Amino acid sequence: MRDTKRKRAILAMLESHDEWQFSEYGPAPYSATTIAQEIGGSAQSVARTLRGMLREGLVFAVRDREHVWNAIARDHIPMTVTAYFSVRTMHADIAAAERWMDGKAARAAEAGEAIMRVFSGQLRPPTLPSNTEKSRS
């Protein structure tokens, strides 16, 4: 079993979750496409590495539903994909995913309230600094 930079990056993504990662990608398990978006590289190459890691016992594969871009429909459609957990953190990841899904309604309500505050004038949206000075060459 060779230890490569890509394997370490995949395991780091699968084993360390934070609020940003959950809000960006949702809870684990993650497909090769999602992992490739996070660590870089093509989905095909990452999938090949994941299959090798599966044979080595580093990851656990499950069938999961994911919205995948369909060029014919020109939209995302739900499809069954192979998704992966790290073997070391799989049970903790499943529990974290359940907690994340349980709090989904509260997060949606909080986001809706924040949007309403912005549009009702109670809270000003963030503004970018204006750059009125022209660049001189």
Buried (B, 14 or more C-beta within 10 A) or exposed (E): EEEEEBBEBBBEBBBEBEEEBBEEBBBBBBBBBBBBBBBEBEBEEBBEBBBBBBEEEBBBBEEBEBEEEEEEEEEEEEEEBBBBBBBBBBEBBBEBBEEBEEEEEEEEEEEEEEEEEEEEEEEEEEEEEEEEEEEEE
